[in-house]
């Protein structure tokens, strides 16, 4: 097997532990140093992408090499699990991985040059439908979906069919499963932006979890993580979640209401409409923003429409008159550019109103 590599600055705690173990012997330390030297060379990282079955141009491979997070997996170590939010592509540089069904049976095995995680990429808003573990010592290059789309021309057409995609079926149940706060990796340092207002992203998990995560990732790269609030998962245990949500809305200057096809009709385990529950997260968030009279921008996913006032509780009826923004899978990049432009314009308007 070719020397395994870990990109400087991106090693996991398990990688560090493995490194420490290797360093206990002279031969282990020397081997580890060779591995570090190999992946520290930008030419080798670039070559890893040129060796992929997805054919990249020289320029594309060079750009991907600069942004990729390289991960070293030990045998049986998990890359991602079924139900995780799908927002990254994984390219096998060395070694091989097993794709496991829900019952842990092996669905497929993919090796060097293969791509993993493409099913959600081609079905926007979905989650990973299999669990992936390393079969042997394996090196993976991880790239965010949005970054991949910006670098690679005709990105969706370029992802060639794999055994994994031919065998996977994206079920409705998989769309409802996610753990956004834990599964999102820290992005690279964001580009400096004129926006300083906090942006609150409101969404319903069983309606738009995957889409909301993708919107979050794009905005994080533009504005920085500290300017965004999205997940109730970040609320500490034992605290009053209603109070925390209202406090977070007080801090924000804009609320994005992510609306999918099941947003207004979503039901709880008793069969009651969630919006009719005064303790519904989404209702609390949007109602608080409307009371403050801050901009509330409906993000309408793939043809969804803003509910009529007659379909909304009294405290949410103001949402029906807000101007929304269509965000579609086929035009996600340009739609998000429009949203970012609008958010920056809103910041400028707020600055003028406050005399900044």
N, C-alpha and C positions, 0 to 999 in steps of 0.2 A: 504494500500500500504506500502511496506517496506520502511525504511528510505531512502531518496534520498541523493546521494553523489556527491561531486565534488572533483576531485583529486587536491591536493595542487599544485598551479603553473599553472593550466590550465583553470581557471575559466574565462569566457568571461565577457565583460563589463555588459551585461544584467544580468549575474549571480551575479555579484558584487552588482548591483543595487537591485536585489531581496534580496540578503543577508542583505544589509543595511536596507531595509524595514522590514525584519523579526526581525532585532536586535532592533527595536523600542519598542518591548514589551519583558518582561521577559520570557514569554512562548515561543515567537518566537526565541529569542536568545538561549534558552535552546535546542529547537528542532534543530536549525541550528548546534549547537555544537555536538549534537548526530549524525547528518548526517555526519559532518566532521570526527568525530571519526570513524564512520563505514567505510567509504571509505579510511581513512588513514591506515587502517589495511590491509596489503598485503594479508592476508588470505582471506579477503572478496572480494578483487579484483580478486584473483585467483578463488574463488568459482563462481564468476560471469561468468567466461569462462567455468568452469566445468558444469555449469547449462545450457549451450547452447545446441541446438539440433544438431549442428555440434559437434561431439564427439572429445574432445581433451584429450590427455594424461595428466597426472599430470605435467610432465616436460613442455609440450607445454603450458598448462594453466599458469604455473608460469612465463614463459618467456613472454607470451603475456601480462600478468598483469603488468609487469615491463615497457613495452613500450607503452601501450595503453594510449590514451588521453581520459579522461572521460568527457562527456558533459551532462549537465542537461538542458532539454528543458521544457518550459511551454506549455500549450495547444495552438495549432495553430502556434507555433514557427517552422520555417523552418529549416530542417537539411541540405538539398541541393536541388537545383532546376534542372529541366530538361535542358540539354545542358551543365551543368558543367562538367569539365574534370573528368573522373572516375579514381581515383588513391587511393581510400580508401575503406575499408570494415567497416561496422558499425554493432555492435552486441547489441541487445536490452537487457539490464540488468533488467530494470523495466519499466512498462508502455506499451504504444503501439503507433504506427504511422500509418498514412494514406498515401497511394501512390496515387498521383493525376495525371490524364491525362492532356493533354494540355488545355482542356476546363474546368479544375478544377473538373471534375467528379471523384469519388473515384474508383480506379482500384482494390485496395486490402487494407486490414488492417493486419499489422503484430505486434505481441506482444513479450512478454518475451521469450528469447531463439532463436529468429529469427535473420537472417542476412540480412542486406540491402547493396545495392551497388555492388552486385555480378555480374550483367550482364556485365559491362565493364571488370571486372576481368576475365571473361570467354571469352570475345571477345576483345582481346587486341587492344588498340587504340581507343576504343569507348568512348562515353560520357554517363552520366546518362540519361535515357530515360523517367523518371518520376520525379515529384517533391514530396518530402517527408516532411510531417509536423507532429508534435506531436499531437496525439488525446487527450492526458492527460499528466500530469506530467510524464516525461520519462527520464531515464538515458541510455545513449548510450556510448559504448566503441568504439573508433575509432582507426583503425590500418592501416598503409600504406600497399599497396599491396605487395611491395618488402619485407618488414619486415615479413609479413605473410608467404610469400613463403619460406623465409629462415628458419623460425621456424617450420612450419607445414609440415610434410611429406605428399606427394601426395596431395598437397593443392587444386588443381583444382578438383580432384575426391572427395574430402571431403566436398565440398560445396554442400549440398543436395539441390534438386529442391525445390523452394518455389512458392507460388501463384504468387509472383511478376515476377519471371523468366518465368513461364509458360505463363503468359499473355503478357510480354513485347516482342516486336519485334524491333531489333536493325536496324533502318533505316539508309540509306546512309546520309540522311540530318543530323542525330544526330552526325555523325562523324565530320562534319564541324564546329560544335558549341563548343566554349570553351572560358573561360576567365582565362587563366593560371595564370597570375600574382596575381589575387585576390583570386583564389580558392585554391592555394597551401598553406597549413599551414606550419608554421615554423617547420623544422625538429629538432630532438634532436641534441645536439652538435656533430659535425662531428668527425670521428676518425682522429687522427693526420696523416698527409700524407706528403710524400716527394715532392709532386707536389706543386709548387708555381706559375706556369704559369697559366694565365687566359685562360679558355676554352670557346670559342664562339660556341653556338649551333644555327645553321641556319636551319630553317624548313619552310615548307609551310603549313598554317593552314588547307586549304581544302584538304590537302594530308596526313598529318601526325601529326596533333596537339596532339592527345592522346598519340601516341608513343613517340613524343618528350618530352611531359610532364613526361612520365615514365622514359625516359633516364635521364632527368634533375633531377628527384627525387633521382635516384640511384647515380648519380655523386655528388649530393649535400651531401648525407650522407657520401660519401667517402672523398671529397675534401673540402667541405664547400661552403656556398652560395656566399661568396665574391670572389671565384675563378671562378665563372661562369657568363656568360651573355647569356640570351636567348631571352627575350621578348621585342619586339618593344613597347609593352604596357607600359614599364617602361620609355620611352622617354617622357620628360616633354612636356606639351602642349605649342604650340607657338614656338618651336625650329625647326631648320632645320634638319629634320630626316636624310637626306643624309649625312650631316656633322657629326651628332652624330654617325651614324652607322659606318662610316669610322674611326672615332676616337676610337670607341670601338674595332674595328678590329685591330687598331694599338696597342692596349694594350694587345691583346691576343697572345699566343704562339702557339695555335692550334685551328683550326676551324673544327667543326663536321658538315658536310652537311647531314642532315637527308633526305633520299630520299625514297619516297613511289611510288606506281604505277602511280600516277597522277602528279608527280613532274614536269616533263618537258612539259606536255600537258595542265596544268591548264590554264584556261581562265579567263579573267576579265568580267565585266558585259556587255561589248560591243562585246564579243566573240573573242577577240584578245588574242593570247598566251601571258601569263604574262612575260615569259622570254625575249620576244622581246621588252619589255618596259624598257628603260634605268633607270626608277625610281622604278623598281620592287625591293622590299626589298631583296629577295633572291639573285638576280643578283648583287646588290650593295655589299652585304656581301661577297659573294664568290669571286667576281672580286677583291675586295680590298685585300683579303687574298692571292689570287694567285699573285697579283702584289708584295706583300711583300715576296713572296716565303717562307711562313711558311707552316708547315704541314697542309694539307686539307684532312681530312679523310671522305670519303663517308660512311654513315651508311645506309646500304641497308636493307629495311624492308621487311620481309616475301617474299623473292624471287625477289625483285626489282633489276634492273640492272642500272649501270652507263650509261647515254646516250652517244651515239657516238659523236665524235667531230663534225660531220656534222649536228647534231641536236642542237648544242649549238651556242650561239652568239660568236663572235670572242674572246671577253675578258674572256669567260668561257671555251674555248676549252681545256685549260690545265687540267680541271677537269676530262676529259675523260681518262687521263693517270695516275690518282691517284689510289692507291690500296685501295679498299673498305673493309668493314667489314660487314658480314651478321649478322643481328639481327632478330631472329624469336621468335614468341610468345612461342612456345613449349620449346625453349632453352634460354629464355631471361636471366636467371641468369648466366649461363655459358658464354653466348655471351658477357654480360656486364663485366664479370670478365676478359675476353680477352681484351676488350677495355681498362679497367682500367690498366691492365698490360702494354698495349701498350703506354698509356699516361704517365705512370711512367717511362717507358724506354725512351720515347721521352724527358722527362724532364732531365733525366740523360745525354742524348746526348747533349742537349742544354747547360747543365751546363759545360760539358767538352769543348764544343766549345768556351764558354765564359771565360774559365779558372777558374771556380768556384771550 
